[in-house]
Amino acid sequence: MNIPGLITPFTAIGAIGAYLIAAHGATDGAAVQADDGATMMLGVTTDIPTADGGTADVVRNGLASVTYGGNVTRGNPLTADANGRAVAVALPAAADTFIVGFAEVSGVEGDIGSALVAPGFIPATAP
């Protein structure tokens, strides 16, 4: 399901693929392809891949199509894997983890799933 809300343009620092998670770049107005859950996430890219220096359109809220990087169950909080794909966060979280939102549909690695884009943060659970 893809019902995007706010879509904003960012200058791509490095190539950013379609249907992947984007994170803040080093400067205002810049975005990078997310590569883990350690940095604040912007949202999910649209269906158009972006070359380095190009304009990446990023869905900031609403429902967005996103590529899954593993097994995902609807309702799972989602973070980024090393390739910018959405992966489920195991709860309780073992480490502080930024999320892009929550899975709307279940799927497996390589599926184009759907996420409710709602960037946030899940703190690590104390031992």
N, C-alpha and C positions, 0 to 999 in steps of 0.2 A: 504494500500500500504506500502510495506516495502522494501526500497532501501537504506540500511545504507551506510554511508560514513565511517568515522573514528570510530573504535570500540576500546576502551582501557580497560585494566583490572584494577580493584581496589579491595583492601581487604575490604570485607564487615564487617561493624561494626553493629552487629545485623543482623537478616535475612532480605533479600531484595527479594521481589517477582518478578516474570516475568512481563514484559510489564508495569513496574511502573517507576516513576520518581526518580532518584537518586540525592543526594546532596553531597557536600564535607563533609568528616568526620573530626574529630578533628586533624588528623595528615596527612602528605603528603602521597598520595597513598591510602587513605582510603575513603570509601563511605558509606553513610547511605541512607535508604529509606526516601525520602523527606516527610515532614509532614505538610508543609504549604508554603506560598509564601514569607516567611521572610528571607530565606537563598538562596545563590547562588546555582543554579542547574547545575549539570554536564551533564545530558542527560537522556536517557531512557534505562532501562535494556532490554536485549534480552529475548528470550523465555525460558531461563533457570533460575529458581529461585536459590538463593544462601543462604546457611546457614551462620550463624555468623562465621567469620574467613575465609570463602571461598573466591574464586575469582569471583567477579561480573563483567561481561562484559557489558560495557555501551556504547550505541550509542551516539557519541558526535556531529555528524552532519549528514545531509541527511534525508531521510524519515524513520521513525521508527513506528512500531506498538506500541500502548499505550492503556491502559485501561482507559476508560472515567468514571469519578465520578459523572456526571450529564449531563444535556442537553448541547450539543456542536454543534455549527454551523461552517461549514468550514470557515476558515479565522480568527476565534477567537484566540486571544492570550491565551495560556494555562499555568496555574500554577498548583501546587500540592494541593490536599486536605489532610486531616489528615491521609489518608491511602496510600498516594503516587500516587493516581490516578489523571489523568489530568482533570482539570475543567476550564471552561471559565472565563476569567477576565472581569468583568463588567467595561466598560469604560464610563465616566472617572473614573479612579481608586480612591477609597476613601483612600487607604493607599499605601505606597511604596510597590511594588510587583515585585518579581523576576519571570521570566517566563522561561519555557523550550523551547518554540517555538510557532508554530501556527498550528491549526487544518487543515488537508488536506481534511477531510471528516466530514460530520455531523453525530451525533449519540446521544445516550442516555446512562444513567448510566448502567455500566456493559458491554457495547460494547467494543470490541477491535477495536479502531479507528486508525488513522494515523496522525502523527505530523511531520511537517518540524522542525527538531531539530535545534534551533538557540537561545541558552540561552541569556537572556537579562534582562532588568530592566525597569519597568514602574513606574515613580514617581507619587506620589499622586497629585491630582489636588488641588490647593489652593482654599479655600472657597471664 
